[in-house]
Amino acid sequence: MAPSQNMVVTPLTTDTGTLRRTVSDQIRRLNPALAPMLSIVKSSSIDKMGKMSASAGMIEKEATEHMKFEWFTETPIDVYAAATGAGISGTVGDETATAKLADTSAYRTRDIVTNLSTLEVAVVNAVASGTITLTVITPTWTCAVGDVIAMSCRTMEEGTSDITPLTKEPDNNYNFVFPFRYPVSIADTAINSPHFTEQPLKRYMVGNTQNCLRQLENALILSQRAATNNTTDVKIGSTTYPMYTTRGLLQYASDPIDAGGNMTFDEWNTQVFEELPNTLNPDKMLMMFAGRRIIGRMQNWAAQKLMLTESGEPNEFGVRPRDYYCGAFKIRPMLHDLFDQGALAHQAVIFDPSDLVYRFKKGMDIATVDNLQLPATWGTTRGIQGVVGLQCWSGGANVKMITNWNN
């Protein structure tokens, strides 16, 4: 049956009279894993004594006072930098040796630097835009394009008068919660229809709730916040409305890992491991949303590389690991039907659940509400609605997409 935006009324009867349905109206559910992302959000409840308890979950859940919520990420000063050009060579005691760097704003005189390609060491004696001038400590100093220069702790002369400060402001991040509503409306004359063995409104609400959760799942993964200002103006009919949207998980991801069309276990354990952010904690479980295509191939790795032997006749055949090691990290794939669609069938997203927060406007988490219709409407309109959004503590630095997973 096609979806309808009209109020449900009493269905037509046959010529011979009203036929009562005797089936239990069990409707097919094509999405048993309806909302994988929402399923790992911690849920909370308050007992009669006012004590709050939270269920086991991986993503925190917090209220926000405002539609726009903000947080800060502390990006540390980088102590490694690649040379952008060949520097001036020098020998021990030489005060004219140089290294050319794209950004020298974090360097101060008295900094100790080491060329990691040659392990040659020098002390910074002057800083200019794009160049640091050095006093060489090791027998020689050379610097070529691409050499990595490491900054070590400053050395100071005794009784120094230098108090050159160095500060760095944190980065401001923000996102929005957005309002949504999924109503069902039924005429009061049909709400206790003799044509069904159960109340139709209850059955319609089950399907409506599942539709809401599935689309909310897509929003928390795919959506993007307004490109400018806080809202996007949407014209419906002759009226313009300001609309909030939230920034989803995929929109946080940056610098994707390109699988190059052929992701093998060896590449998983080397290339992917090497390109995962060094800010991820290897002691924490990482999650990976993927579709059937990718997870099936990962299970094939285990089937090819592992041999399970038992005495007697085993009852099961095949291998289905729950977690996969990727270098120092443990990653748990989670099947998501969104990643069976289009180009996403060749992509996966890796994230740390503790890096995410499910945000809801205070007092406006997902809930069922009644009496949404106009006062003159003779019927019952019940809906599921909420105001929610997604926060990523790292600002996306710890969210990684894997693309071109085509094999």
ABEGO torsion letter per residue (X at the ends): XBBBABBBBBBBBBAAEBBBBABAGBBBBABABABAAAAABBBBBBBAAGBBBBBBBABBBBBBABABBBBBBBBBBBABBBBABBBBBBBBGBAABBBBBABAAABBBGBBBBBAAAGBBBBBABBBBGBBBBBBABABBBBBBGBBBBBBBBBBBBGBABABBBBBBBBBBBBBBBBBBBBBBBBAAAAABAABABBAAAAAAAAAAAAAAAAAAAAAAABBBBABEABBBBBBEABBBBBBBBBBAAAABBGBBBAGGBBBAAAAAAAAAAABBAABBAABBBBBBBBAAAAAAAAAAAAAABBBBBBEBBABBEBBBABBBBEABBBBBBBBAAAABEAAAABBBBBBAAABBBBBBBGABBBBBBGABBAABBEBBBBBBBBBBBBBAAGGAABBBBBGBAX
